[in-house]
Amino acid sequence: MEIPTPGLAFEQPIYELEARLQQLLRPENHRPGVEEEIRKLRRELAETMKHIYDHLSPWETVQVARHKDRPHSGDYLALVFDEFVELHGDRKFGDDRAVVCGFAKLDQRKVMVIGHEKGRTYKERTACYFGCAHPEGYRKALQKMRLAAKFDLPIICFIDTPGAYPGIGAEERGQAWAIAENMYEMSRLATPIICVIIGEGGSGGALGIGVGDRVAVLQHSWYSVISPEGCAGILWKSHEYAARAAGALRFTAKDLLDFGVIDTVLQEPLGGAHRDPHQMATRLKVYLVKTLRELSALDRTQLLQERYEKFRRMGVFLEDTAPTTADPTPT
Amino acid sequence: MKRQKRGVPEGLWQRCPGCQEIIFRKEAERRLGVCPECDYHFYVSARERIRQVLDEGTFEEWDMQLRPTDPLEFVDKKRYAERLVEEQARTGLTDAALTGTGMIRARRVAFGVTDSAFIMGSMGSVVGERLTRLIERSTAEQLPLIIISGSGGGARMHEGILSLMQMAKVSAALARFDSAGGLFISVLTNPTMGGVAASFAALGDFVFAEPRALIGFAGPRTIKATLRIELPKGFQTSEFLLEHGYIDRIVPRSKLKSEIARTIDYCGK
């Protein structure tokens, strides 16, 4: 019997049904009535999958977002776009592999794509520090985004990082400064920007390429002020409380929508994007094409005004004892 | 600090966290909270900072009616709603930032300060909103903007993603202030970390730091745990960042007011 490895614990019922289905599908097991059995099993499998994925806990969502087969930026670059021309280097220090940048064609539209990359093989994964960018990664992104604004190309950002890299070199080269400057400049780059969280939206490392006119998330992604492990380590003094922290932080797609932090949740195929990257890519493409058309209709002044107001509204506090959200100031 | 030596009235002496010397509290206070032995810069509260930097009696507080709330219904070892009440009672502040206007050597400025005693000086919705309103008002009234950061906590975990978004909100307001030609002096004090360092604190036209402050993105413990190595001596201090090109000047507390005034003067504001 084939056992998919390494599986997710909560997907165990799915693996068992899949294994039984494999058994029945073998030619030597063919006997009268087997088709009916297979049909029933397939239906059961789909229902089990739906049940599990409709009721993912926040911690299980994190595990789906980190699934080893979950599509990364590189996969969407291949599946969504007709062409991708990679552009390297930040012109200051180096070429961070945790961020990929380049021209791409979305249908007929020319765009600039920026994306975190986690890598697939062990070699790739270590080369890009598991998707944790250094300052040169954020500076590369900004340099390419400035080019995009100069040459009137819309920008698409794919966010997928556990967080910005915590290391000696990263601090020496001004990680805080790099992230701050990206938000600062992205808020005023005069070209449409669409950000999509495709897996993990880890803190400032995500926000460093996360300021745009529209922000969408794939259904089973998370986007948070801190990783569940980081939060557990600080507030509960142990990483073992990560599942509890995941619940407390309210970072699933539904929460993000409720808090007005994102505009759209893109539904994933049954059982998560990793089960059908092609279908996920198709849905993503439809969203990007439609949104780009909407944003391109706005003149630049209006675009920048609306982008400013979008982030200006964020936050929940009390004022004169009535709960309010931040009001955009009249201009 | 709890056990006092017999015969020494509480509060007359204190131990310096920098050199461990016992020093006369009055003497440290006279030196604006700086150790007379080793020049260690002690924590000073937001109110005390206002007294030190602004001309006497000129501070007028803005947006004090804003109050934090608990949108996530966040519970760790304690409910966030309870934590807020306790922190407010303990510090006398409504949240970690005070904003307003005042004079520095007879020049009117917009002034903000974060207090690291209030939930590590972390930025949630109220801190983000107060600072954004401060920046917008200094844009409208063309005032020089001074923000003194003391925030070990970065973006406040208890308000989740809403805290993270304050980084974007404040940074966007600063970009508009910049486009309008505004002057922003950012002063980093011990400690300035995480989401505060990676937003408004880093975005000054001029970035000053007090001596030997801890400043950085990732906390030293996080880095140590991730890399499993010893960190170099002086890592993430003001002096380290000056050497790497991220800070304009290291300014001792006694000179802070005059250095700010001089910079405003040079920039013709």
Interface residues (C-beta under 8 A of the other chain):
Chain A: A164 P166 G167 I168 A170 E171 E172 R173 G174 Q175 A176 W177 I179 A180 E181 M183 Y184 E185 S187 R188 S203 G204 L207 G210 V211 Y223 S224 V225 I226 G230 C231 G233 I234 L235 W236 A245 A248 L249 R250 F251 D255 L256 F259 V261 R307 Y308 F311 R312 M314 G315 V316 F317 L318 E319 D320 T321 P323 A326 T329
Chain B: Q65 L66 R67 P68 T69 P71 L72 F74 V75 D76 K77 G124 S125 V126 G128 E129 T132 R133 E136 A155 R156 M157 E159 G160 I161 L162 S163 L164 M165 Q166 M167 A168 K169 S171 A172 A173 L174 A175 R176 D178 S179 G194 G195 A197 A198 S199 F200 A201 A202 L203 I215 G216 F217 A218 G219 T222 I223 A225 T226 L227 L231 P232 F235 Q236 F240 L241 H244 G245 Y246
